[in-house]
């Protein structure tokens, strides 16, 4: 039987001076002996640095990287910004309901184009667009359904994402035209067999499932190099539906095919197939679906740590509100470096950006730079929305089980970050005397258990600080 690793018991204190706080935090930081541990704590109320420990060492930030992406998005787009995915046409509409021409599904880099915010399942956005098109009296389209993903470049996988990540939902592909977070569900139901959600003409499905007596299931799901899915085997008549989630390798055709399938399901005939190209300048808008406001998107990204949202937001931040440039990882990286230099006054050498989510093994940031970013966000006009987007100790999402029962619970707001070799925490806490402090804890190494205990003890100690 494998034993759980032994980790030191770390108690928190109620320091009564800056000097005693520094001493207490130093003891906690030094209890983590293996790996690298960067720590910085600053009082935003008084402006003084309360503690540093390897604060200038560039380290892997994991998902605390999402806070930088949040700042870039708020700074460039504003908290109430909405993304708009549009359907346009390049033809003429006859009295008989025939549209002589093509339809264009123009992506806007919306990370939320899914059923997460809309009723009706993962294909809900395409069904809404199809309903709007049918409501215009269109009964037939003589041309094709064309996807436009040119909001972003064609780099689907950020640099530094390990190959072992790539079939997991947290490493979905990046595209200017994304649907259902670029995941497809294969659902197998007794009496019905297999179906794709959302339905899409871009991915052929072969259903070889038989319903048999009983309650179990013996299923085989295979995808070939072309992306075709074959489901074979049996499912018992008394079985619950089985759902399997797969990463979509080519997001733009997937979304485009989903619109075509939704149109056909709504009774709109489409003569042509699907393809990809840019929407012509003179095209006429037919339908549109908008995202929630940016503050809601950032809140979901930070509280649930959604990598897909972060990657799309980084590229959208680079595009800005004018939407007149192509969003790329490179332009997003350049934007973050510029914000660091001009807004935070931070050394750009303290930052290495390869993606917006922190999944890349090439990302690096110092605890000092992270705290400088937190200080800037605290002062910014959009600061309240940024602060509210962070999980709350002992209460919400990824912080629900941490720092419960003390002064930090309901008080400390922070973004977590975790990979095999990283545990990180960064955000804000209000001390007993009302002082607001920004902190960044970043640990790289194998002793994550000890590091996490020390981080939580530090958070409680900061919440109990009085001077």
C-alpha atoms as one frame of an Amber mdcrd trajectory, in Angstrom:
protein
   0.000   0.000   0.000   1.400   3.356  -1.018   1.703   5.836   1.835   0.789
   9.498   1.514   3.799  11.845   1.532   4.688  13.320   4.887   4.424  17.110
   4.890   5.254  19.464   7.724   2.513  20.974   9.856   2.584  24.738   9.292
   0.810  27.012  11.749  -0.134  30.602  11.039   0.392  33.491  13.410  -0.967
  36.967  14.162   2.064  39.231  13.700   1.902  42.683  15.330   4.591  44.473
  13.330   6.139  44.438   9.872   9.303  42.966  11.362   7.463  40.099  13.032
   5.493  39.458   9.829   8.725  39.252   7.849  10.176  36.825  10.371   7.081
  34.612  10.395   6.817  34.465   6.599  10.523  33.697   6.380  10.101  30.658
   8.621   7.202  29.411   6.479   9.047  29.953   3.197  12.166  28.181   4.447
  10.207  25.095   5.469   9.931  24.314   1.752  13.434  22.958   1.214  13.305
  21.346  -2.235  12.792  23.185  -5.522  12.508  26.952  -6.018  10.084  29.134
  -4.079   9.464  32.768  -5.036   7.465  34.976  -2.679   6.625  38.661  -2.572
   4.155  40.583  -0.404   3.435  44.318  -0.730   1.045  46.564   1.180  -1.036
  48.382  -1.427  -2.397  50.630   1.317   0.979  51.890   2.568   3.141  51.108
  -0.445   5.850  49.211   1.429   7.281  45.785   0.696   6.549  43.428   3.579
   8.378  40.296   2.447  10.509  38.950  -0.390  12.013  35.513  -0.904  13.626
  34.756  -4.268  11.215  37.346  -5.684  13.468  38.075  -8.662  13.753  34.452
  -9.823  11.813  33.745 -13.055   9.605  30.694 -12.480   6.876  28.737 -14.246
   3.610  30.430 -13.199   1.120  27.727 -14.282  -2.426  29.117 -14.320  -1.572
  32.290 -12.400  -0.539  33.380 -15.908  -4.258  33.885 -16.538  -4.147  36.990
 -14.345  -1.800  38.651 -16.844  -4.131  37.696 -19.686  -7.037  39.158 -17.695
  -5.187  42.444 -17.276  -4.374  42.628 -20.997  -7.999  41.923 -21.948  -9.465
  44.480 -19.532  -6.861  47.063 -20.517  -7.485  46.735 -24.253 -11.174  45.829
 -24.483 -12.934  47.121 -21.365 -14.995  45.199 -18.845 -18.271  45.439 -20.820
 -16.915  44.306 -24.196 -18.861  41.619 -26.093 -17.739  39.379 -28.944 -20.038
  38.985 -31.940 -20.179  35.950 -34.234 -21.995  36.851 -37.438 -23.511  35.149
 -40.466 -23.387  37.130 -43.725 -24.225  36.432 -47.363 -22.854  37.535 -50.721
 -25.915  36.890 -52.886 -29.514  37.882 -53.516 -32.694  36.667 -51.865 -35.552
  35.679 -54.150 -39.250  35.956 -53.414 -39.447  32.172 -53.090 -36.989  32.167
 -50.173 -33.987  31.085 -52.232 -30.706  32.757 -51.360 -28.586  32.716 -54.486
 -25.127  32.879 -52.991 -22.986  31.755 -50.076 -23.292  32.103 -46.331 -20.269
  33.210 -44.288 -19.822  32.300 -40.630 -17.440  35.025 -39.441 -15.645  34.254
 -36.206 -14.709  36.993 -33.758 -12.518  34.889 -31.494 -15.394  34.408 -29.044
 -14.271  31.871 -26.409 -17.829  31.418 -25.104 -19.507  30.266 -28.336 -21.072
  27.200 -26.733 -24.001  26.078 -24.630 -22.314  27.232 -21.433 -24.254  30.521
 -21.432 -27.150  29.534 -23.693 -29.957  26.991 -23.235 -30.013  24.058 -25.609
 -26.705  22.241 -25.374 -23.335  22.636 -27.119 -24.845  23.469 -30.504 -27.078
  26.244 -29.135 -25.237  29.158 -30.830 -25.566  27.561 -34.264 -29.231  26.794
 -33.652 -29.831  30.439 -32.700 -28.110  31.622 -35.883 -30.069  29.122 -37.975
 -33.341  30.306 -36.408 -32.499  33.924 -37.263 -31.705  32.971 -40.860 -34.915
  30.964 -41.236 -36.872  33.885 -39.754 -35.651  36.029 -42.663 -37.687  33.781
 -44.958 -34.701  31.869 -46.319 -35.630  28.320 -47.302 -32.724  27.384 -49.536
 -29.089  28.415 -50.008 -27.691  27.650 -53.442 -24.079  28.147 -52.421 -21.852
  26.977 -49.595 -21.478  27.664 -45.893 -18.052  29.276 -45.566 -16.178  29.623
 -42.303 -14.059  32.711 -41.650 -11.447  32.140 -38.935  -9.151  34.975 -40.033
  -9.569  36.852 -36.743  -6.531  34.798 -35.651  -3.621  33.225 -37.451  -3.450
  29.481 -38.095  -1.290  28.491 -35.109  -3.610  26.013 -33.414  -1.222  24.853
 -30.678   0.781  27.342 -28.575   4.514  26.874 -28.195   5.603  24.805 -25.228
   2.468  22.666 -24.950   3.650  19.107 -24.405   2.415  16.411 -26.772   0.904
  14.466 -23.886  -1.484  17.365 -23.247  -2.940  17.532 -26.715  -5.786  15.025
 -26.465  -7.050  16.510 -23.202  -9.865  19.035 -23.014  -7.666  21.524 -21.176
  -5.458  21.735 -24.296  -8.118  22.451 -26.921  -6.957  23.982 -30.198  -6.883
  27.761 -30.691  -8.929  29.314 -33.497 -10.639  32.558 -34.427 -13.755  30.474
 -35.091 -14.328  28.150 -32.151 -17.409  26.246 -31.018 -18.041  24.376 -27.753
 -14.497  25.181 -26.595 -13.349  23.079 -29.579 -14.559  19.860 -28.017 -16.999
  17.380 -29.529 -19.128  15.019 -27.508 -19.892  11.480 -28.643 -23.089  10.427
 -26.876 -24.351   6.838 -26.996 -27.958   6.238 -25.912 -29.881   2.933 -25.737
 -32.228   2.575 -28.681 -30.633   5.497 -30.517 -27.003   4.584 -30.871 -24.294
   7.212 -31.256 -24.600  10.879 -32.116 -22.288  13.893 -32.160 -22.926  16.987
 -30.061 -22.990  19.439 -31.628 -23.993  17.813 -34.895 -21.632  18.871 -37.678
 -21.305  17.939 -41.324 -17.531  18.380 -40.982 -17.075  15.160 -38.996 -18.572
  11.984 -40.498 -19.981   9.557 -37.927 -20.410   5.826 -38.478 -22.811   4.328
 -35.949 -22.368   0.575 -35.479 -23.845   0.437 -31.979 -26.451  -2.209 -31.126
 -28.831  -2.048 -28.183 -28.998  -5.321 -26.236 -30.611  -6.551 -23.040 -29.026
  -5.579 -19.768 -27.537  -2.494 -18.226 -23.907  -2.368 -19.294 -22.042  -1.103
 -22.335 -19.106  -2.391 -24.372 -18.159   0.361 -26.774 -15.257   1.159 -29.065
 -14.724   4.659 -30.456 -12.140   5.254 -33.151 -11.013   8.353 -35.034  -8.975
   8.105 -38.203  -6.475  10.653 -39.536  -9.255  12.436 -41.435 -11.197  12.968
 -38.202 -13.978  10.497 -39.030 -15.491   8.832 -35.970 -16.682   5.224 -35.827
 -18.584   3.943 -32.800 -19.029   0.184 -32.440 -20.206  -2.258 -29.793 -23.247
  -2.697 -27.610 -25.166  -0.761 -24.992 -27.729  -2.267 -22.652 -31.343  -1.187
 -22.873 -31.200  -0.331 -19.176 -27.969   1.633 -19.406 -27.668   5.352 -18.867
 -26.401   7.352 -21.884 -22.621   7.329 -22.179 -20.742  10.494 -23.168 -17.158
  10.781 -24.398 -15.368  14.065 -25.064 -12.764  14.556 -27.797 -10.575  17.458
 -28.844 -11.455  18.852 -32.277  -8.339  18.989 -34.447  -9.735  21.492 -36.982
 -12.004  23.942 -35.142 -13.099  26.209 -38.009 -14.529  23.451 -40.254 -16.125
  21.911 -37.154 -18.010  25.137 -36.363 -18.883  25.771 -40.007 -20.255  22.264
 -40.413 -22.300  22.732 -37.241 -24.009  25.779 -38.749 -24.751  23.861 -41.940
 -26.222  20.964 -39.937 -28.308  23.362 -37.832 -29.704  25.017 -40.956 -30.717
  21.688 -42.459 -32.329  20.659 -39.160 -34.364  23.895 -39.233 -35.615  23.158
 -42.748 -33.198  25.377 -44.677 -31.737  23.422 -47.600 -28.068  24.036 -48.389
 -26.926  22.940 -51.846 -23.194  23.311 -51.252 -20.768  21.977 -48.687 -18.389
  23.849 -46.403 -15.049  25.544 -46.892 -12.901  28.243 -45.289 -12.013  31.735
 -46.516 -12.306  35.390 -45.579 -15.679  37.122 -45.708 -15.860  39.562 -48.648
 -16.058  43.248 -47.768 -19.489  43.795 -49.302 -21.263  40.887 -47.612 -24.632
  41.536 -45.938 -25.234  40.537 -42.323 -28.072  38.091 -41.723 -27.658  36.883
 -38.159 -25.565  37.411 -35.065 -24.954  35.933 -31.623 -23.117  37.830 -28.897
 -21.048  36.711 -25.958 -21.536  37.685 -22.326 -19.617  40.779 -21.224 -15.868
  40.478 -20.754 -16.072  40.702 -16.967 -18.194  37.532 -16.908 -15.831  35.774
 -19.298 -12.779  36.663 -17.210 -14.565  35.556 -14.040 -15.289  32.137 -15.545
 -11.724  31.862 -16.840 -10.129  32.632 -13.482 -12.555  30.802 -11.220 -12.651
  27.624 -13.321  -9.174  28.035 -14.847 -10.336  27.571 -18.453  -7.273  27.470
 -20.696  -9.315  27.871 -23.880 -10.684  31.215 -22.686  -7.206  32.446 -21.812
  -5.697  31.606 -25.192  -8.472  33.339 -27.099  -8.490  36.366 -24.795  -4.743
  36.919 -25.208  -5.135  37.085 -28.993  -8.263  39.228 -28.723  -6.460  41.673
 -26.464  -3.850  42.085 -29.192  -6.625  42.824 -31.706  -8.128  45.538 -29.503
 -11.555  47.100 -29.944 -10.906  48.144 -33.547 -10.472  44.483 -34.576  -8.224
  45.655 -37.404  -5.289  43.303 -36.812  -4.953  39.532 -36.756  -4.710  38.040
 -33.283  -1.606  35.910 -32.817   0.379  34.519 -29.920   3.269  36.781 -30.965
   1.172  39.976 -30.910  -0.293  38.920 -27.570   3.186  38.370 -26.169   4.316
  41.770 -27.452   1.268  43.401 -25.869   2.029  41.881 -22.462   5.655  42.996
 -22.617   4.524  46.508 -23.524   2.029  46.612 -20.656   4.729  45.385 -18.288
   7.120  48.112 -19.343   4.712  51.044 -19.659   2.010  50.301 -17.067   3.676
  48.262 -14.333   7.158  49.703 -14.662   8.412  46.124 -14.554  11.559  44.729
 -16.108  10.512  42.869 -19.267  13.359  40.428 -18.635  11.274  39.164 -15.703
   8.629  37.915 -18.126   8.684  35.206 -20.776   5.347  34.583 -22.458   4.523
  31.654 -24.720   0.767  31.398 -24.143  -2.089  33.034 -22.277  -3.075  30.184
 -19.980   0.150  29.126 -18.276   0.080  25.614 -19.733   3.256  26.210 -21.737
   6.536  24.946 -20.317   8.192  28.084 -21.745   6.366  30.666 -19.596   8.361
  32.425 -16.876   7.613  35.271 -14.472   9.006  36.526 -11.177   6.955  36.963
  -8.023   8.040  40.613  -8.020   6.617  41.197 -11.500   3.406  39.407 -10.573
   2.918  41.695  -7.570   3.655  44.757  -9.719   0.887  43.579 -12.039  -1.496
  43.078  -9.106  -0.739  46.577  -7.859  -1.529  48.085 -11.253  -4.776  46.109
 -11.538  -5.812  47.281  -8.062  -5.510  50.929  -9.156  -7.074  50.525 -12.617
 -10.624  51.623 -13.433 -11.497  47.993 -14.232  -9.839  46.789 -11.005 -13.083
  45.855  -9.202 -14.010  43.396 -11.979 -10.531  41.889 -11.949 -10.619  41.500
  -8.163 -14.084  39.920  -8.301 -12.925  37.393 -10.908 -10.513  35.704  -8.492
 -11.579  32.654  -6.451 -12.251  33.295  -2.758 -10.475  31.334  -0.026 -12.661
  28.720   1.621 -15.666  29.536  -0.538 -15.428  29.337  -4.308 -14.241  27.065
  -7.077 -10.582  26.054  -6.842 -10.137  27.775  -3.452 -13.146  26.173  -1.773
 -11.111  23.786   0.390  -8.227  26.095   1.157  -7.754  28.382   4.177 -11.132
  27.520   5.667 -12.066  28.610   9.156  -9.673  31.536   9.579  -9.425  35.223
   8.745  -8.527  34.408   5.133 -11.850  32.677   4.435 -14.120  34.973   2.439
 -11.357  37.572   2.421  -8.398  36.340   0.402  -9.005  36.473  -3.379  -6.427
  34.612  -5.453  -5.747  32.730  -8.664  -4.348  29.249  -8.284  -1.850  27.519
 -10.552  -1.029  23.818 -10.575   0.870  21.423 -12.846   3.029  18.391 -12.087
   5.956  20.581 -11.034   4.279  23.873 -10.146   1.998  25.223  -7.469   1.301
  28.943  -7.372  -1.053  31.416  -5.763  -1.398  35.135  -6.327  -3.909  37.816
  -5.434  -5.130  40.061  -2.628  -5.884  39.806   1.067  -7.114  42.378   3.572
  -5.385  42.348   6.953  -7.171  42.683  10.286  -6.256  46.380  10.378  -7.796
  46.999   6.937  -4.560  47.031   4.950  -4.895  45.591   1.450  -1.928  43.457
   0.433  -0.926  41.951  -2.898   1.031  38.724  -2.847   2.559  36.179  -5.197
   3.697  32.698  -4.187   5.271  30.576  -6.955   6.844  27.182  -6.307   8.604
  25.008  -8.906   9.628  21.527  -7.805   8.404  18.168  -6.565   7.508  19.131
  -2.987   4.156  20.665  -3.850   2.478  19.393  -0.685   4.820  21.319   1.607
   4.652  24.372  -0.652   0.867  24.409  -0.613   0.760  24.156   3.187   3.214
  27.023   3.482   1.249  29.150   1.011  -1.989  28.619   2.913  -0.281  29.412
   6.217   1.162  32.589   4.688  -2.284  33.598   3.447  -3.795  33.134   6.899
  -0.894  34.994   8.506  -1.371  37.960   6.156  -5.092  38.020   6.929  -4.287
  38.141  10.669  -1.672  40.896  10.346  -2.074  43.985  12.555   0.269  46.948
  12.937
